[in-house]
Amino acid sequence: MKKNLIQHSEKILLSFIALLVCVQLNAKKSFDWTLPEGELINVFVCAKDAKKTELLRIFSGGQYEHLLYETKSGNKEFVLRILGNWTLKRRKITFLSPDNKVFTGKFKYGSYFIREHLYSTRKEMIFAKENPKYESDFQYGYSKPFFMCLGSETIVHNKEAEAEMNLEAVVAFLASDTKTEKEIIENIEWFIIQSLEYDDIGFETRNLTNDQYDIYGMLAGPKRLAVCAGYANILCTMAEMAGIKVQKVDGYTRSRFSEISKLAGYHAWNRLTIDGEEQLHDLTWADYGNHIDFAWINVRPEIMIGSHFPDRLEDQLLDTPVLQSSYLNSACLLAFEQDAEIAHTFIPATLYVDQKLNLTFAKDAKVTFYRIEEDVLYMNKSFEKMRVEKELYLYPVSNYTCDKTGDSAIYNFDISSFITVFNVEVNDAYSLMFVVVNGSERELLQYYAQQTNDVNYDQYLKAILSAIKLKDYAQLKKITGADSNIFFDKNGALNLSQSVLRSIENWDGSLSDLEERTNKTFEKDAEGKEKEQIWKTYYTEIPNGLTVTLLLEDGHYSVAAIE
């Protein structure tokens, strides 16, 4: 008897646990992310304070949303929603009790009287219009799809948002009340910039937080981080949903003095057709957190090519595309404002002069000249041995004369230093970065060749390539070591192929950025078991297809291969 009673009790307990599980599963399913039927026709504010906002929204299809927005730690916004049905008869509106109540709020389900606002009685509706039970408030934030935050252009932080939110509804909302594609794309880009932060740590460690094709994860996941590819992919997805022609553009950019003559960071931006006009947008560079830097939205092609070199020449949107060699050998140009226009004649990345420098700008252009210390040309990579860095000081240059003829202004400078790094600001609209050498190209090669600094890849490689191009093999031995079998044979003679030598002979002084590569091999130990070996190498390229692979040991570089 006692045993049967225990077994019966156990069955009851197990049934109760199963019931609880079912209730919990149903409760989890009760938060419905589907959109209500029909159009939003009214919004009523039920309660509001600094941390919570309770809304009732009714839709033309006979459904209502009872919403509770909560701001929690880190100013992250969450939403709870109850979806139900309503009926209307002679201004008496009844909010039918929903099947599942996810939360309990101030609003009570039942019947009210409606004339813009909600009233408790018909008398109040007729005579007390200024004292409604719930006041109608159809402001911008309250009319968003429920999975968008009230206080910002982002998605709520509910766990389910990543998998369940309706991105098409977000795009439709952002496109509502707009008349042109320009207005639509502005709203979409603002939404993306507000939603994302740049994944700095992921970029540096090469371990990105999110898959850059996971649109929902980047926009609604727990960590809303992306690099340029993510920004560009999201813009492609949302613009296509809005019916706007768009494509991702991949290529190289440069933005620092150390990148003047380099194919620097590999980057992604977008090419769009807006209201019939082809445009270039770099949403990553435009992201300034609390605002958009419109200097990088709809950039003039002749401005964009000063810092962005796409893989496909047609993506330059120039009538005559610029070749890679011309890009590398032109001054770096960075825009400050939208619709910046070119106001200077062509300036090379490196100018060779004999004590006199002449630069030509538009006659009425406002031009300010600065010089910078030469050290800015050699920026440390994150994996390089750190050394003391000088702060970036811009020194105004005023010792010049200006001759104005026709529509041009020619600025004349006396150059005394062997290398002078210039930064020129034009019309407060863009800047130019370039190098002036007081001497010949051969003298610059001789200068490079004398550098034996093997803790900075830029100086190290330029020294090696310059010594080879000058055929100064004695200096090459000082730089690389006479026993380097990459460059010399057992008898000390140069050990490079003719194809490599031809490439170096045509070297124009430019390099690609240094890239890191992880290598893996498997070697057998003393017991015959395979053991994984992992090490890193680094490589860079010069025009004409030459690749140099480097090893980095104890902060010092050595050449592992040149081919």
N, C-alpha and C positions, 0 to 999 in steps of 0.2 A: 504493500500500500504506500509506504513511504517512498519507495523507489519510483513508483508510478507518479506520485505527486511531484517528485523532483523532476522527472522527465517532462511532465506536463508543464511545470514552471519554466523549464529550459526552452520548451517550444514556444511558450508565450513570450519569453524574453527575446528569442531569436526573431519571432514575428514582429515584435516591437522595434527591434534594431533594423529589420528589413524595411519596415514602414518608415522609420526615420530616414534611411538611405533614400527611399523613393521620394519622400518629401523634399530632401535636400537636392536630389537630382532635378525634381520638378521646379524647385525654387531657382536653381541655376538656369534651367531652361526658360523660366518665366521672364527673364530680361530679354525682351524681343528686340532685335536690331533691325527688323524689317521696317520699311517706310510706310506711314499711313497712306490710305487711299485718298486721292483728291488733292486739292491745293489748300495751303494754309490760309484761313480766312479771319482768324482772330487769335489774340494772345492775351491772357489775363494773368496779372501778377498776384499770387496768393500770399507770398511772404518774401521778405528780403532783408538781409543784414550783411555784415562784412564778410561772412564766411559761407552763407547759404542763400540761394535764390530758388524759390518754388514757383513754377509756372504751370498754367493750364493752356494748352493750345488745341484749337478745334480746326478740323479739316472738312472740306466740302463733301468728302465721300462718306461722312457719317461716323468718323472716328475722332477720338481725342487723345492727346498725350498729356499725362500728368508727370511733370519733370521736377527733379530735385538736383540742382547743381551744388556741389560742395568743393570748396577750396581747402586743400590739406597741406601737409608739410611740403616745403619747397615751392609753394604757390602753384602746385599742380591741381588741375581741375578735373573732377570726376562727375559723372551724371548717373542718376537712377531714373528709370522710366516705367510708367504703367500705361499700357495701351488699352483703351476701352471704346465703347460706342455711345453716341448721343442721339437723341430724337428731339424734334422741335414741333410744337403745336401752338399756334397763335401766341407767339413770343414767349411761350413757356418752354424752356429747354431743360431736358432731363439728361443727366450724365449717369448712365447705367453703371451699376457697380461692376468692376472688372472681375475677371475670373481669378487673376493672380495679383496680389498686392505686394509689390517689392519693397515698399516703404510706407510709412504713415506720416502724412503731412498735415498742414493746416487746412487744406481744401477737403470739404466733405462732399461725397457723392450724393446725388439727389437732384431735385428740381430747383431751378432759378428762373428769373425773368430777365430777358436780354433786350437791351436797347443800347448798343455799343458796349456798355459795361454790363456786369451781372448784378442783379438785385435779389434780395431775399423774398420780397413780396411784389405783387402787381402794383400796389399802392406806392411803394418806394420807387418802383420804376417810373411811375407817372409823375409823382410829386417830389421825389428826393433824388433828382438826377445827379446832384453833386456829392452824394454820399453812397456810392455803390458798395456792394459786398466785396466784389473783386473788380479792380479797375483794368480796363483795356490798355495795353501798352504794346504797340506794334513796332517798337524800335528795332534798329538793325540787328543788334545782338540777339534779341529774343526770337527773330525769325529764321535763324540759321538751322540747318539740320541738327537734330538733337545731339549727334556725336561730335559736334564742333563746340569748342569752349565759348562761353558767353563773353569772356573778357579779352580774348585774343584770337588771332587767325590760326588756331591749331586744333588738333584732334584731342578729345578728352583722354585721360590716362587710365581708363578702365582696362583691365586685362583683355577683355574680349574685343576691344576696339580694333586691334591689329588684324584679327581674322574676320571680323564681322562688319566693319564700317563700309559704307557705300561711297566709293570715291566718285562715281558718276554723279551722285547727288551733291557732293561738295562742288564739283565743277559746275553743275547746273546752277547752284546757288551763287557761285562767284560770277557766273555769266548773266545772272538776272539783273534787270535794271541797267543793262549796258546797251549801247547803240553801235559800238564798233569793236572790231577784233583787237584794236589797240587797248581799249578799256578792259576787255576780257583778259588779255595776256598780262596786263598790269596787275589785275586782281590775283591771277594764278601765281605770278612770280612773288607777289607780296605774301601769299599764303605759304609758299615753299620756303621763303627766307625766314618767316616767322616760325615755321615748324622745325627747321633744322639748325644744328650747329656743326661747325667743321670738325671732323674727326682728327684733331692734331696728333693725339697719341697713336692712333691707328696708323696714320700716315708715316710717322717717324719709325714705328716698330714694324711696319708692313704687316700688321695684324689688325685688319679693319674690324670695327664693331659689328657692322652689318654688311650683308651681301649687297653690292651696289645695284643689283637688279631687283631687290626685294623692296618694291615701292611701298607696300603697306607697312613693312617692318621699320623702314626709315621714317615714315610719316606718323605712325601710330604705335610703334613698339616702345618698350621701356627706356631704351637709349636711342634718342633721335639724332643720330650722328651720320654724317656722310662726307665723302670727299667729292671732288669735281665730277667724277663719273656718276655718282648718285644724284647730284643736282641736275645734271644734264638728262639723265634717264627719267627722272620724275617729271621734268618739264616736257619731255617728249610725250610721256604717257598722258598727262593732263591736257596738254595742248591738243593732242589728237582727239581726246574725248570732247573737246570744245569745237572740233571741226577745223582746227588750224593746222596748216601744213608745217611740219617741223622735222628736223633731223638732228642727230648728234654729230658733232664735229670733234675729231681727235687730232691732236698735234702737239707742238712744243710751244712753250712760252718763255719769256725772260722778263724779269722785273727788278733785278738788282745790278749793281755795278759789276759784281763778279760774274754776271751772266751776259755782259755786253756782246761778246762774240761767241756765244754758246747756243747750242740746242739744249736748253736747260730742262726744266721740269716737264714731263709728259702730262698733258692736260686734256680736259674735255669742255666744250662749250656748245652752243646751239646756233643753228641756222633756221630761221623761220620766215614764212611769208605772211605778213600782217597787212590786211586791207590792200592786197595786191602788190606790196613792196617787200622785196627780200631784205632781211635784216640779220645782223649778228648780235647775239646776246651772250654774255658770260655771267651767268647767275652766281657762280662761286665768288668771283671777284666783286660782284655787286653786293654781296651779303655783308652788311655792316651792322648786323644785329638788330638794332632798333630802327634802322632805316635802310633804304635801297640807295646805293651809289649809282645814280643813273649814268655816270660816265661810261659804265660797261653794259648799258642797255641800249640797243639799236646804235651800235658804234659804226661810224663811217669806215668803210673798208680800208681806205688809205691810212686811217689812224690805227685800226686793228692790226694791220700787218707790221706795225712798229714793235709789237710785243707778242703776237700770236702767229705761228706758222703752222697751218693745217697739213695733214698728210695728203689730202687731195687739193691740188692747186685750184680747182673750180670753187672750193669752199672759201677762197679769199674774196669772192664777189668783185674782183677787179677785172676791168676790160683786158688788161695785159697782166697776167699773173706774175708774181715775183718768184724767181728761182731761189732755191735754198742758199746758194752761194751769195746771192745779192742780199738776202735777209741777214745772213751772218755778218756781212761786211757793211751793214748800215747801222746808224746810231739807234739805240734802244729808245722807243717812244712810249710814254705812259700818259693816258688821258686823265684829266682832272674833272672835266664836266662833259655833259652830253652835248652832242653836235659840235665838238671841237673841230676846227678846220686847220689844215696845214698852212703855216705862214712862214715857211723857210724853204730854201733850196736843199738839194740832197746833201746830207752830211754822212761821211763814212763812219764806221765803228772806230777806226783808227786813222788819224790824219798824220801825214809826215810833212813837216815844215822845216824851214831854215830860219828860225828865230821870229818869223812873221806869220801870223794866222789871220785869215780873212773868212768871215762868215756872213752869209747874205740872208736877210729876212725881209718880210713885207714892210713897206715904208712906214705904215702906221702901227705895226705890231709893238706891243709892250714886251720887252725882252729883258730878263734879269739873268746875269751870269754868276755862277758859283764854281769854285774849284774844290776838290776833295782830296784827302791824302791818298797816296797810291795804294796803301794797304787794302782799300776797299775792293780792289781787283781780285783779292785772294781770300774768299770766304771759306771758313772751315765747314766741312761736312760733319754731320752729327757723330759719325764713327771715327773721325780723325782725332789725333792727340790734340787736346786743347792747349792753346797758348793765350797770353794776355792779348785781348782785343782792344783796339782803340775805338773810342766812340766816334760816330759818324758826324763830323763837323763840316758844315758848308761855309766856305769862306767867300764872301762877296768879292767879285772882280770888278774893279772900276777903272783900271788903267788901260783904257781903250779909246779909240776915236771912232766916230760914226760919220760916214759919208752917205748922203741921201741923193739918189739920182733916179728920175722917173718914178716907178712904183716900188723901188727897192731901197733898203738901208744896208750898207756894208759896214760891218764892225771889224776894226783892225786892232790886233793884239800883239804885244811884244812877248815872246815866249822865251824864258830863261831856263826852266827846269827841263831835264831830259824827257820825263814823262809827266804830263799834267792830265788829271781826270776832271772833265767838265760835266756840270749839271746845269742845264739852261731851261728856265721856265718861260713859256711863251703865252702871252695874253691870259695868264692865270687859267689856261685851258689844257695845257699839256706840258710835259717836260721831256728833255732830250738828254741822254747819257752817252758820252763818247770819250775817246782817249786821243790826246795830241802828243806826238813824239817829235821832239826837237832834234831831228836827224833822219837818217834813211832807214829803210826796212832792214838792210843788212846790219846796221848799227843796233837796231832793236833785237835782232837775232843774237848778236854778240852779247848784248845785255842779258837776255834770257839765259844764254848758255853758261854764263858765269854764276847763275843761281845753282846752288847745290842743296837746296832745302828739300829733303825727302820726307817731310812730315805734312806737306801740302801737295796734293796730287797735281794741282794746276801748275805750280811753279816747277815741280819735279819733271812733269812730262814736257812742259815747254822748254826746259833746259835740255832734255834729251833730244827732242825733235830739232831744236835749233842747232845743237852741236852736229847732228847728222847732216842737216841741210847745209851747214857751213863747211862740212867735211873736216871738222875739228875733232878728230878721233882721240887725240890726247886728252881733250877736255871731256869727251864722252867717257873715257876710262875713269876719270876723276869722279864723275857723277855716278856711274853704275858699278865701278870696280872693274879692274882689268881682267878678273877671272869670271866675268859674267858670260856664260855660254850662250846667252840669248843674243848678245851682240858680237862676241869675239870667239874665234876658234882657238885651238890649243896653241897656235903659234902667235896669237895676239892680233891676227888680221880680222877685219870686219866680216861678220858672219850673217849678213842680211841678204835676202833675195833681191833681185833686180826689181820685181814688182813692188816690194815694200819701199825700196829706195826711190822709185818713181813717184809713189804716193807722197812720200815725205818731201821730195823735191817740189811738188806742187802744193804743199801745205801752206795755207793762207793765215795761219795763226789762230784759227778757231778750233774749239773742242766741243764735244757733247758733254753733258753733265755726267758725273761719275755715278755708275749704278752698282748696286750690291747684288751678288749672286751666291746662293747657298749650294754647296756641292756635297754629294754623298757617295761614299764607296763602301764596300764590304770586304773586310780582310779577315783571314783566319788567324786565330790566336794560337798559342803553343799547344792547346788541347784540340785544335782542329775545328773549333767553333767559330762561326762567322760573327764578326763584330762590326757594327756600323761606325763609320768614321765621317764626321761632319766638319767642314771648314768653309770659310767664306773667301771669295775672291771678288775683285772689283774690276770694272772695265769701262772704257770710254772709247769714243770713236772720233776720227777726224774725217773731213770730207774726202771723197775718193775711195771710201769703203775700208779704211784701215782701222782695225780694232786692236787696242792695247789692253792686256789683262794684267792686273796688278795684285800683288800680295801685300798685306798690311800686318807686320809683326812688330810688337812693342812700339807701336806708333810710327814706324818707319816703312816707307814703300819700297818695293823692288818690282821689277818687271818680270812677269811669269811667261808672257807670250806676246808677240807682236806679229800680226798677220793680216 
